[in-house]
């Protein structure tokens, strides 16, 4: 399932879509995929389509064309109750796929200095003392593509604050602290919470994305994300730095084996315990984004969790497709054992 308008739904063709290789892998495993294009405008039509399926893999962002996923998530919850295997179930998205996961897993070794605010007034009271130790990154609870992610740093005088939105095309601004609080108010109105994470200086070396298929690594991505780099506030929006391309790597890429081992043998299991998620409830396809943290005493990189994505993991490395098909087939067989 992916998001689109009426024309996209009427002309949907898996073989020419961005999911063509995934469809091929599913067919090779004996699973027959079909295209489901979703929009709030024809929700009931989609409901009827979903109820006759065994499973649905959803690729819809938290915000699409100015709309959130509230209606879709309610539909998916109802469909899951009817026996359709929904990836990812909305109740698991709320556990894994919001910035709250940074709070709930902060005591794991991928965790770092994080806090949360339940109101703009709490942010106004508590953020100043945290800024004394360095820049912070404020994150709306649920979003994508840098929307609602803000770097906040004390400026050169007593009242100035450096503010930078991570959404593409934005540059650093010099504002007052009251301006910062007012900019954040809409996020509290939308979700009732923001998460505050210490800025990671090694951001300039890029973010490593680990693509997971249930509990197993399906590939890696590495991208230079320069949206929150230190910058000159005199720049113009059209001069804002653009992110570099995301480079994809197979699951056995030597450079990332230490991280792969941490994910498969330690972190996924620890996360499941923190969030009370069984293996059967894990998303079929999800990813975890990591900053590079300080080197350890042996000179090895450490990793700091940035976020987990489960709503719309696309694009992703094609090496994951056979593993996706294999895992889905196993899950379907477990749900509906042979008579």
Phi, psi and omega in degrees: 000135172219168185272142177188178179265186182300317180297318179298321180293317184291336184248010185300134179216112181302326186291340179246004181273175177288354179255019183300317181290326175296318179298319178298317180296321179295317179298322180296334179269002179089015179254132182260105181275151173228159180273133174233110178261125186252146168203145176305332184292336177230045182301314183296325177296318179292322178305312180299324179291317184293324187293346178259004181264160173275327184205157174221130173257121189256129172238080178224125182293158176303328175231123180229123178053039178082000180249148175269182185264017186300314180290319179296316182296324176296318178298314182295324177297318179294318180295319178297321178297332181281351177113358177282135179282109185258124176240108006252140179300134183306328180291333177280326175303317181294333178277322187253324196262018173239168181292351175300335180299332178293327178284314187290338180244020186296337180274355172287165182287351172272355183280167179209194182288106180226157176210169176226154179234134180262358178201161176297328180291321177295318177301316182298327182280319191261332184297320183306318181292326179290326179294339180296334181265359177140177182298151177235158176239118178266134186230128172295157189296323185213124180189194178199164175058032176084354179294130179078017176247121187229131171268131181236131183213142177298142180271200186272353176225183190292336185247348185278142176228136175270126184233133183219122176274136183281349180295141186306137176094001181261151179238171180289142177238152172255116185225178173268166179295324177299323176299318179301311182301316181293326177295328184276343185307317181300331181290326176290324178294327182281316187231350178081007183199150166228151178250141184241120181237141176299135177297137182260113185301333182277012175306327182296346178268000176101169178248136177259126179253124177258117179270123184247140170247101188058254182254003188244145179287129179253354179156181183224156169229148176223127184217138172279110180258104187256014183298330182248019175300152168304137184214172179272118183293350178277356180294160177259155181307322181290347179263003181300136181295143179261146180293151176284170179291149173275125179263134184255146182221151179288166183295341180261016179302121186305322184301333188248014185292327178296318178293319178300317180295319177299317181295311188284326186258347185227297194290321181297315179297318178296319178298317180302319179292317179298321187259356182057057180238126176282164179298322180295338180269348180300147176303145174298318179227125177209169176217154176237128179263135182233136164276155168280126178265189179298148175296145177277183186294342178263004179086008179275151174294145165252168186229137180241125180295131176263312178189167172240134180249129178225345186283319186210075182276084182201135358286170179211164184294134183296341178297341182282342188300313178299323179291323176299312181297316180298316183290319178296317179300316178299318180293319179296319179293326178289325178289323184230076182297154180301145180290000000 
